[in-house]
């Protein structure tokens, strides 16, 4: 929308946490664009500790911070964030079944989880205790071929 | 390295050394190319007074984008549209659990329901999707049980960077009697807009909201 006389953009605003923008104020923005060419927000996990308070803006070397702080996940959507957290949980199970060097394929984590759950249910497995955990790993190893399509091995020396 | 104005137009800066262009590693070439655009990144705080949790900031950005008020006499140079990033810091972004895990925390809240019956607010938060995971526990209703739980598991929160947004421009909101941005701002590529309240179409007045300190939260 534009001001008909001066061709100034008229911008409808909703209230933010800090209220409405103040006339006379200058704002840095990340608005995204029609066509979705820019991600609106990129969530990082784990967050990078930053104890030094700044009242205004300060320059930073974000790439350096992301590298040094060993940020594991950088993503833009709830779905990808959830998938990352699921991976942290099920990657260990995949290692128990296939050994070190295995990685659940991208986009296959939900399938891996559901397949593992089906195998354990069909085997009559019940959760509870360390012995139960070891039993689950044994059952899954016995049915490894059903999970194999969901994983890949990083080293060429191992085959699945 | 070159510099740029706030519109993202590169401005050569011949004082910066020009690195040797890597030839073999495509990753290094890509980094070098981006570096040549002179895209600087900045960091800002989002205050817990207005956004109690980092997830509140994330929700607002998804719905409305990011808008950060800055002093008009201190506009950062070197921000490049689509390349520069605005890192967001919140005072409770980092969660520490000294005597347990997040699974223990979830189990403790689920046990609450077994003892005192289901609290719809807790059930809703447990089921809700969070992009900033620690915010789930910040948003749990305050209660003696929550405080005891946090104390027992050694849960605490620290300031940290939890997300970043790509810079898309600098905007000046016109006062009612103005028709264009002040010359000094226009010269820096700051775009003038006239803000109206979406629900009513009324012009946003300078006194419409309590004033907040520039550069803090706005």
Interface residues (C-beta under 8 A of the other chain):
Chain A: X3 X5 X6 X8 X9 X10 X11 X12 X13 X14 X16 X17 X18 X19 X20 X21 X22 X23 X24 X25 X26 X27 X28 X29 X30 X31 X32 X33 X37 X38 X39 X40 X41 X42 X43 X44 X45 X46 X47 X48 X49 X50 X51 X53 X54 X55 X56 X57 X58 X59 X60 X61 X62 X63 X65 X78 X81 X82 X85
Chain B: X40 X41 X42 X43 X44 X45 X46 X47 X50 X51 X54 X56 X57 X58 X60 X61 X62 X63 X64 X65 X66 X67 X68 X69 X70 X71 X72 X74 X75 X76 X78 X79 X82 X85 X86 X87 X88 X89 X93 X94 X129 X131 X132 X133 X134 X158 X159 X160 X161 X162 X163 X164 X165 X166 X167 X168 X169 X170 X171 X172 X173 X174 X175 X176 X178 X179 X180 X185 X190 X191 X192 X193 X194 X195 X196 X197 X198 X199 X201 X204 X205 X206 X208 X209 X210 X211 X212 X213 X214 X215 X216 X217 X218
